[in-house]
Every structure is written in structure tokens, then in C-alpha cells.
């Protein structure tokens, strides 16, 4: 195979890769910056951006967003919220309804970072009451967004029932109704016209609810909406905050599902050939523990071995069928694009940061942990 230091080296090849054990996660800093700037360029006002950090889970990456002027963030776990707070992110929404011990953890986090504006989601009177009681016990108020089900059918109140929930929340003493949240992750059409039409239809439920509430209460509600697939549509709306997440690294799944979106691969995994089984079969060290395994094979596509077809995977091994195994040697490095980058990142303690085709430093994947301090 062609060596990384050849004059024909591609953007992804790393000159000092021989010192990096595999499997490993590589982040390409310049491409991350490019993706962040692409997202900023897609909205008329940077204040519309509230990126979801579930994809990157890395303080330095979130810091790069802040360096570009982004101040609002969304997250899925208490650890992600804490990571953001430690870098002084001013506005953090936990896009999750906390229940059980998680609610106390959230309250303690809020008290530990009084300069940060925190909020979370709720989709029921029971959930809102639990958050209110926890806030009261801790002597604080907690901002909440009503989570709406606009077709994802995962969490969220039915929009028709949300006005009553809003009235109930307003009756509570230790929670403050901030706005509405709607994640339309079920809308993933490759055809942008179809995707836009479905996004518009789902969003109308949110907008009608906002209008009814404001007519009755003479006060404004914020709206947080969407993810990476519907981001181009929501970016054209007024008075909303958009929360794409995967855009910052991109992955094979979205790159091919959403060809209209401008984001480039900025995170790869590397693996090495550890066995040559026969004339057309190799084995590498990229097992279930190293790349997201919730999708069927192939779960990764190799930039420098496009003919390699995964045929089997176990915890520490990935078997590949190739046209000619004699073209490979033991120890050859393969650079792979995960089909789904978000859970792939969560499998690594550290990421190796590439600048100018060299590993320059490492960053901790801090928020892969369930608990950091709180």
C-alpha cells in the first residue's frame, strides 16, 4: 500500500502515524473549523445556532465553536452540561427530561456554576412537578422547555396537549417556562424538497402552539428545533434556534444521506491489518469496541481501501474481503469513515488531533463519562 509520507499523500494521511496505536480516533482540526464556519454561514444570525454537543463530547471542540462566536449549546447528559460549564459556555440546555437522581445532579450543577444559564426539557406534569420539587429543595429556579412530539415518537408532549402543560408549569414556583423544543430526527429524506416539506409540516405544529400561548399570555416563548438533517430548512426561519450536532465532524451516513449539506469528514478511525487470512481476506483490529455497531455492516468505509468490504465483526476484530490481499501487508494502516460518528466518539478516551498531516496533540473525550464531578 502507498505510504502516508508519499508525495501523493491524501488529506487524511498522517506522517507520524507509526507512533499511534490502533484503533484510534483522529480529528482534523482545520476541517472542524471549516464545518463550524459552514454552519455559521448557513444562518442569518449566529444567535440562531445552538449546536448539540452529543457528537463531539470534547471541551476543545466546543471551545472552537465559542471562538467563532457561538454562545448557546444543547447537550444530552449531565456530563456534557458540566463539560460546557467548565469552559464558561454561557447558555446550556439539557435536551433531556431529568428524572430520579439525574434531577438532583442537575440542580447541584446549576448551583456550582451560577454564572451559567441552564435549562432542561419536560414533557409532562409529573416531570415538571419533579423538577420543581427538586429545585425548591435546592433553593433555586430551573428553566424548562416543553419537549414536543412532532413525529419522532420518542419523547415529547403532543402539541394539542401542550397548552395545558404550559399552564401547569406556570403555576409552579420553582420552574420557569422558557420555550418549546422539537427534535424532528425522523425526517431524513435524501431529496431536499421532500425533507423541507416534511420539516415545514412538523414545524407548523410548534409555531401554532407558540402563537396560541403568546396570544393567551402576552409573553414570548423561545423555540429550539431540529438536528443536522433539517438544519438547512430551520436555518431559514425566523425566531428559532437550530441545534445540529453531527455537522461538526460529519460521517458516512449523513454525507451520503444528505448530499446537499456542505460538511466534510473531520473525524476518522484508524485500524491496522493484523492478519492476512487468504488471497481475498484480511483482519483488522477495529472491533465492536472501536466503531459504532448499532448499524448493519458496513459500519465503516475505508478511504485508502475503498474495495475493502466488511464481512464480519467481533469485539476486537473486523474481517474484510478485498480484491487482492497481496496488496496489503501486516501493520498497514487503514483510515476509516464511520457510518455513525456520534457513538463512535464515545468509545474513545482520547482523540488524536491532526494538523498539516501530523498528530499535533491529543484531546480528552471528557463527556464520554456518565459522571465527571456531578
Buried (B, 14 or more C-beta within 10 A) or exposed (E): EEEBEEEEBEEBBBBBBEEBEBBBBBBBBEBBBBBBEBBBEBBEEBEBBBBBBBBBBBBBBBBBBBEBEBBBBBBBBBBBBBBBBBBEBEBBBBBBBBEEEBBBBBBBBBEEBEEBBBBBBBBBBEBBBBBBBBBBEBEBBBBBBBBBBBBBEEBBBEBEBBBEBBEBBEEBEBBBBBBBBBBBEBBBBEEBEEBBBBBBEBBEBBBEBBEBBEEEBEEEBBBBBBBBBBBBBBBEBEEBBBBBBBBBBBBBBBBEBBEEBBBBBBBBBBBBBBEBEEEBBBBBBBBBEBBBBEBEBBBBBBBBBEEBBBEEBEEBBBBBBBEEBEEBEEEBBBBBBBBBBBBBBBBBEBBBBBEEBEBEEBBBBBBBBEEBEB
